[in-house]
Amino acid sequence: MKVTGLCRRRSVRLPLAPAFRSMLVEAPESMRESSHQAARDPPSVSSTHQVTEGAQERPGTRGSRACCFCWCCCCSCSLSMKNTAKEESGGGSMELANGDANDNPTMEEIRVWSHSFDAMMRSARGRRRFRDFLRSEYSEENLLFWLACEELGKESNSAAVEEKARLIYEDYISILSPKEVSLDSRVREAVNKNMDNPTNHTFDEAQHQIYILMHRDSFPRFLNSKMFRRMLENASRGEKK
């Protein structure tokens, strides 16, 4: 009898026990043929995959596979799951809700925004529209990081400051985060040093760098985007009513 695993490189021949040999002799021909066929043909990759998927879909098994596919280390797995849960619950930043769909800006507001990035960033409506654009460019994390730093700057409780600083670092500075913002090496090194004793000003330099990046890079594209033109058209129609 030839015993093989899924890897067919080696085969080991084992002597048959007399009792087992007699069972094969007495077994019907069809059973013996099916046994030999099963030994010759190992399970296919597709059938193995189906069985694996079935096992993974059973209740109570999904949690066990999270650490295998999320990241290379368990701490980043927990970070990813924590970030997902926080996003689903709405998070704690200044501006995470998209606002009322009918809360359209006026033509005057849009005119001011088109001439001043600072004015747009001071406006809740402006930030919401800008965030929609950044999301379409897959760079929403820049605005979210800036807003989180604004929230940190308002915090006065030392324990809360330390906790918020840690969360901001994990969400936007850590190389393990899917929302990592782009900082130069000098600023990143300064942030890492500040995290030894986090304060309200731990991310000041990083926040400023991201603000400049949005102003010089994303904002001009926002003003020339279809999204901005539609916003102008809606405001114009609203004034004519």
C-alpha positions as CSV (number, residue, x, y, z in Angstrom):
1,M,0.0,0.0,0.0
2,K,1.4,3.4,-1.0
3,V,0.9,6.2,1.7
4,T,1.2,9.7,0.4
5,G,0.4,13.2,1.6
6,L,-0.5,16.3,-0.4
7,C,3.2,16.5,-1.4
8,R,3.9,13.6,-3.7
9,R,7.7,13.8,-3.6
10,R,8.1,10.9,-1.2
11,S,6.3,7.6,-0.9
12,V,6.6,5.2,1.9
13,R,5.6,1.5,1.6
14,L,4.4,-0.1,4.8
15,P,3.8,-3.8,5.2
16,L,0.1,-4.7,5.5
17,A,-1.1,-6.4,8.7
18,P,-2.6,-9.8,8.0
19,A,-6.0,-8.7,9.3
20,F,-6.1,-5.6,7.1
21,R,-4.9,-7.7,4.1
22,S,-7.8,-10.1,4.6
23,M,-10.2,-7.2,4.7
24,L,-9.0,-6.0,1.3
25,V,-9.3,-9.4,-0.1
26,E,-12.9,-9.8,1.2
27,A,-14.0,-6.3,0.3
28,P,-16.1,-5.8,-2.8
29,E,-14.2,-4.9,-5.9
30,S,-15.9,-1.4,-6.1
31,M,-14.8,-0.5,-2.6
32,R,-11.2,-1.6,-3.3
33,E,-11.1,0.5,-6.5
34,S,-12.4,3.6,-4.8
35,S,-9.8,3.1,-2.0
36,H,-7.0,2.8,-4.6
37,Q,-8.4,5.9,-6.5
38,A,-8.5,8.0,-3.3
39,A,-4.9,7.0,-2.5
40,R,-3.7,7.8,-6.0
41,D,-5.5,11.2,-6.3
42,P,-5.0,13.6,-3.4
43,P,-7.6,16.3,-2.8
44,S,-7.5,19.1,-5.4
45,V,-6.6,22.6,-4.4
46,S,-10.1,23.8,-5.2
47,S,-11.8,21.3,-3.0
48,T,-9.3,21.9,-0.2
49,H,-10.0,25.6,-0.6
50,Q,-13.8,25.0,-0.4
51,V,-13.4,23.0,2.8
52,T,-11.2,25.7,4.3
53,E,-13.7,28.4,3.4
54,G,-16.5,26.4,5.0
55,A,-14.6,26.0,8.2
56,Q,-13.8,29.7,8.3
57,E,-17.4,30.7,7.8
58,R,-18.6,28.8,10.9
59,P,-19.6,31.0,13.8
60,G,-16.8,31.4,16.3
61,T,-13.9,30.8,13.8
62,R,-13.5,34.2,12.2
63,G,-11.7,35.7,15.2
64,S,-9.0,33.0,15.1
65,R,-7.9,33.9,11.5
66,A,-7.7,37.6,12.0
67,C,-4.1,37.5,13.1
68,C,-3.1,35.4,10.1
69,F,-4.0,37.9,7.3
70,C,-4.2,41.4,8.7
71,W,-0.6,42.2,9.4
72,C,2.7,40.6,10.1
73,C,2.5,41.0,13.8
74,C,-0.3,40.7,16.4
75,C,-0.1,44.2,17.7
76,S,-0.8,45.6,14.2
77,C,-3.8,43.2,14.0
78,S,-5.3,44.7,17.1
79,L,-4.6,48.2,15.9
80,S,-6.3,47.6,12.6
81,M,-9.4,46.1,14.3
82,K,-9.5,49.0,16.8
83,N,-9.3,51.6,14.1
84,T,-12.1,49.9,12.2
85,A,-14.3,49.8,15.2
86,K,-13.6,53.5,15.9
87,E,-14.4,54.5,12.4
88,E,-17.7,52.6,12.5
89,S,-18.7,54.3,15.7
90,G,-17.9,57.7,14.4
91,G,-14.6,58.4,16.0
92,G,-13.8,61.3,18.3
93,S,-12.5,63.9,15.9
94,M,-13.9,67.4,15.3
95,E,-15.4,66.7,12.0
96,L,-16.2,63.1,11.2
97,A,-19.8,63.3,10.1
98,N,-20.6,64.4,6.6
99,G,-23.4,66.6,7.8
100,D,-26.9,67.2,6.4
101,A,-27.0,66.5,2.6
102,N,-29.2,69.7,2.3
103,D,-26.7,71.8,4.1
104,N,-25.4,73.3,0.9
105,P,-23.0,76.3,1.1
106,T,-24.0,79.6,-0.3
107,M,-22.4,81.3,-3.3
108,E,-20.7,83.8,-1.0
109,E,-19.2,81.0,1.1
110,I,-17.9,79.3,-1.9
111,R,-16.4,82.5,-3.3
112,V,-14.6,83.1,0.0
113,W,-13.3,79.5,0.1
114,S,-12.0,79.7,-3.5
115,H,-9.7,82.6,-2.4
116,S,-8.7,81.4,1.1
117,F,-7.8,77.9,2.2
118,D,-7.7,79.1,5.8
119,A,-11.3,80.4,5.5
120,M,-12.4,77.1,4.2
121,M,-10.7,75.1,6.9
122,R,-12.3,77.4,9.6
123,S,-15.8,76.5,8.1
124,A,-17.5,73.3,9.1
125,R,-19.2,73.2,5.7
126,G,-16.0,73.9,4.0
127,R,-14.2,71.1,5.8
128,R,-17.0,68.7,5.0
129,R,-16.8,69.4,1.2
130,F,-13.1,69.3,1.2
131,R,-13.1,66.0,3.1
132,D,-15.5,64.5,0.4
133,F,-12.9,65.5,-2.2
134,L,-10.0,64.1,-0.3
135,R,-11.9,60.8,0.2
136,S,-12.2,60.6,-3.6
137,E,-8.4,61.0,-3.9
138,Y,-7.8,58.5,-1.1
139,S,-6.0,61.1,1.0
140,E,-8.7,61.7,3.6
141,E,-6.3,60.8,6.4
142,N,-4.6,64.2,6.1
143,L,-7.6,66.1,7.1
144,L,-8.5,63.6,9.8
145,F,-5.1,63.9,11.3
146,W,-5.2,67.7,11.3
147,L,-8.6,67.6,13.0
148,A,-7.4,65.1,15.6
149,C,-4.5,67.4,16.4
150,E,-7.0,70.3,16.8
151,E,-8.9,68.3,19.3
152,L,-5.7,67.4,21.2
153,G,-4.8,71.1,21.4
154,K,-8.1,71.8,23.3
155,E,-7.6,69.0,25.9
156,S,-6.5,70.1,29.4
157,N,-6.6,66.8,31.3
158,S,-3.1,65.3,31.3
159,A,-4.3,61.7,31.3
160,A,-6.7,62.4,28.3
161,V,-3.8,64.2,26.5
162,E,-1.6,61.2,26.8
163,E,-4.3,58.8,25.6
164,K,-5.3,61.0,22.7
165,A,-1.7,61.5,21.7
166,R,-1.2,57.7,21.7
167,L,-4.2,57.2,19.5
168,I,-3.2,59.8,17.1
169,Y,0.3,58.3,16.8
170,E,-1.2,54.8,16.2
171,D,-3.7,56.0,13.7
172,Y,-1.6,58.5,11.6
173,I,2.1,58.3,12.5
174,S,2.8,54.5,12.9
175,I,4.1,52.8,9.9
176,L,1.7,49.9,10.7
177,S,-1.3,52.1,10.2
178,P,-3.3,52.1,6.9
179,K,-3.9,55.8,7.5
180,E,-0.3,56.8,8.0
181,V,0.3,60.4,6.8
182,S,3.3,61.5,4.8
183,L,5.9,63.2,7.0
184,D,9.6,63.9,6.3
185,S,12.2,62.1,8.4
186,R,13.0,65.1,10.5
187,V,9.4,65.7,11.6
188,R,8.8,62.1,12.2
189,E,11.9,61.8,14.4
190,A,10.7,64.9,16.4
191,V,7.3,63.3,16.9
192,N,8.9,60.0,18.1
193,K,11.0,62.0,20.6
194,N,7.9,64.0,21.8
195,M,6.0,60.7,22.5
196,D,8.3,60.0,25.4
197,N,6.3,62.7,27.3
198,P,3.3,63.6,25.1
199,T,1.6,67.0,25.5
200,N,-0.9,69.1,23.6
201,H,2.0,70.2,21.3
202,T,3.4,66.8,20.5
203,F,2.2,66.9,16.9
204,D,2.4,70.7,16.2
205,E,5.2,70.4,13.6
206,A,3.6,67.4,11.9
207,Q,0.2,69.1,11.9
208,H,1.7,72.2,10.2
209,Q,3.4,70.1,7.6
210,I,0.2,68.3,6.7
211,Y,-1.7,71.6,6.6
212,I,0.8,73.0,4.1
213,L,0.6,69.8,2.1
214,M,-3.2,70.0,1.8
215,H,-3.0,73.7,1.0
216,R,-0.4,73.4,-1.8
217,D,-1.3,70.0,-3.2
218,S,-4.9,69.0,-2.6
219,F,-6.6,72.4,-2.4
220,P,-5.8,73.6,-6.0
221,R,-7.1,70.3,-7.4
222,F,-10.3,70.7,-5.3
223,L,-10.9,74.1,-6.8
224,N,-10.6,72.6,-10.3
225,S,-12.6,69.5,-9.6
226,K,-16.0,68.4,-10.9
227,M,-17.1,68.3,-7.3
228,F,-16.4,72.0,-6.8
229,R,-18.1,72.9,-10.1
230,R,-21.2,71.0,-9.0
231,M,-21.2,72.8,-5.7
232,L,-21.1,76.1,-7.6
233,E,-24.0,75.1,-9.8
234,N,-26.1,74.0,-6.8
235,A,-25.5,77.3,-5.1
236,S,-26.3,79.2,-8.2
237,R,-29.6,77.4,-8.6
238,G,-30.4,77.9,-5.0
239,E,-30.0,81.7,-5.3
240,K,-32.3,81.8,-8.4
241,K,-35.2,80.1,-6.5
